[in-house]
């Protein structure tokens, strides 16, 4: 039900984003999706990969500090207000959403698959399922992301 996300800090200077991508490529690890948030001094690279333990080991051996986080992949109606309805469920349950990014946008009919970082992924999954929102297993999410 949960996806494992790997996060690492990068200095905000040229070449820093390429370095972990190169490490993963040499290790034969496929990046499924990523998000990069930055400030003036550093960035946080968030990755979902097909083989998270192999990726973590390769990145750590290359000198990166890596943290792992559980994420939730949910099908969100791809229409005006679709995301607002999902977020309303979180608000009503007093669950904070730390961040969101796409796993896949459209292409599956009337839904997009978004990855959510929430304070309690298990509770969030139950809440959304009770409202008819489909939560994807890790295997389903990876399949949606490209086979």
C-alpha positions as semicolon CSV with decimal commas, in nm:
position;residue;x (nm);y (nm);z (nm)
1;X;0,000;0,000;0,000
2;X;0,293;0,235;0,059
3;X;0,574;0,348;-0,165
4;X;0,922;0,407;-0,030
5;X;1,070;0,745;-0,120
6;X;1,439;0,819;-0,093
7;X;1,545;1,176;-0,012
8;X;1,884;1,339;-0,023
9;X;2,020;1,689;0,024
10;X;2,214;1,841;-0,262
11;X;2,415;2,160;-0,271
12;X;2,252;2,414;-0,497
13;X;2,524;2,432;-0,761
14;X;2,580;2,292;-1,112
15;X;2,634;1,917;-1,143
16;X;2,478;1,821;-0,812
17;X;2,156;1,683;-0,959
18;X;2,340;1,476;-1,218
19;X;2,561;1,304;-0,959
20;X;2,295;1,087;-0,787
21;X;2,130;1,015;-1,122
22;X;2,464;0,889;-1,253
23;X;2,516;0,672;-0,943
24;X;2,172;0,516;-0,986
25;X;2,226;0,463;-1,357
26;X;2,554;0,281;-1,295
27;X;2,379;0,068;-1,030
28;X;2,107;-0,023;-1,281
29;X;1,833;0,142;-1,075
30;X;1,536;0,289;-1,263
31;X;1,401;0,622;-1,136
32;X;1,021;0,612;-1,147
33;X;0,955;0,973;-1,051
34;X;1,130;1,254;-0,872
35;X;1,077;1,591;-0,717
36;X;1,335;1,861;-0,653
37;X;1,274;2,147;-0,411
38;X;1,540;2,407;-0,359
39;X;1,655;2,703;-0,155
40;X;1,953;2,926;-0,223
41;X;2,199;2,689;-0,054
42;X;2,060;2,338;-0,102
43;X;1,797;2,123;-0,265
44;X;1,605;1,818;-0,153
45;X;1,587;1,548;-0,417
46;X;1,300;1,306;-0,361
47;X;1,301;0,986;-0,562
48;X;1,082;0,686;-0,608
49;X;1,278;0,406;-0,770
50;X;1,208;0,047;-0,864
51;X;1,468;-0,101;-0,628
52;X;1,487;0,122;-0,323
53;X;1,732;-0,085;-0,117
54;X;1,977;-0,119;-0,404
55;X;1,943;0,254;-0,472
56;X;1,997;0,346;-0,110
57;X;2,308;0,131;-0,086
58;X;2,457;0,273;-0,408
59;X;2,386;0,633;-0,304
60;X;2,530;0,585;0,045
61;X;2,841;0,417;-0,095
62;X;2,883;0,725;-0,319
63;X;2,877;0,948;-0,011
64;X;2,516;1,069;-0,010
65;X;2,313;1,083;0,309
66;X;1,983;0,915;0,226
67;X;1,660;0,906;0,423
68;X;1,358;0,688;0,347
69;X;0,995;0,792;0,383
70;X;0,665;0,609;0,331
71;X;0,444;0,767;0,067
72;X;0,089;0,706;-0,047
73;X;-0,008;0,675;-0,415
74;X;-0,371;0,761;-0,487
75;X;-0,584;0,795;-0,798
76;X;-0,725;1,146;-0,803
77;X;-1,009;1,249;-1,034
78;X;-0,855;1,433;-1,328
79;X;-1,115;1,709;-1,345
80;X;-1,156;2,055;-1,199
81;X;-1,196;2,015;-0,822
82;X;-1,078;1,651;-0,815
83;X;-0,776;1,720;-0,597
84;X;-0,975;1,959;-0,378
85;X;-1,210;1,672;-0,287
86;X;-0,921;1,452;-0,179
87;X;-0,765;1,735;0,021
88;X;-1,100;1,804;0,187
89;X;-1,092;1,451;0,330
90;X;-0,750;1,521;0,482
91;X;-0,867;1,854;0,623
92;X;-1,178;1,705;0,782
93;X;-0,966;1,437;0,950
94;X;-0,708;1,696;1,064
95;X;-0,433;1,520;0,865
96;X;-0,151;1,739;0,738
97;X;-0,023;1,700;0,384
98;X;0,346;1,784;0,372
99;X;0,383;1,766;-0,007
100;X;0,247;1,609;-0,324
101;X;0,393;1,528;-0,665
102;X;0,272;1,329;-0,967
103;X;0,349;0,967;-1,031
104;X;0,158;0,988;-1,358
105;X;-0,057;1,264;-1,498
106;X;-0,358;1,157;-1,695
107;X;-0,323;0,886;-1,955
108;X;-0,532;0,642;-1,749
109;X;-0,872;0,776;-1,840
110;X;-1,025;1,011;-1,589
111;X;-0,763;0,994;-1,314
112;X;-0,410;1,103;-1,233
113;X;-0,193;0,926;-0,979
114;X;-0,041;1,152;-0,715
115;X;0,210;1,065;-0,446
116;X;0,128;1,213;-0,104
117;X;0,350;1,265;0,199
118;X;0,115;1,275;0,495
119;X;0,175;1,250;0,867
120;X;-0,002;0,912;0,900
121;X;-0,006;0,718;0,570
122;X;-0,207;0,424;0,705
123;X;-0,480;0,646;0,847
124;X;-0,481;0,857;0,530
125;X;-0,520;0,545;0,313
126;X;-0,817;0,422;0,516
127;X;-0,976;0,767;0,507
128;X;-0,944;0,798;0,131
129;X;-1,062;0,443;0,067
130;X;-1,372;0,513;0,278
131;X;-1,443;0,802;0,037
132;X;-1,401;0,580;-0,268
133;X;-1,050;0,696;-0,360
134;X;-0,837;0,414;-0,495
135;X;-0,504;0,367;-0,317
136;X;-0,246;0,187;-0,527
137;X;-0,020;-0,088;-0,401
138;X;0,352;-0,045;-0,458
139;X;0,336;-0,286;-0,752
140;X;0,038;-0,106;-0,909
141;X;0,205;0,232;-0,865
142;X;0,525;0,114;-1,033
143;X;0,323;-0,036;-1,316
144;X;0,132;0,293;-1,365
145;X;0,465;0,474;-1,377
146;X;0,578;0,279;-1,678
147;X;0,576;-0,095;-1,659
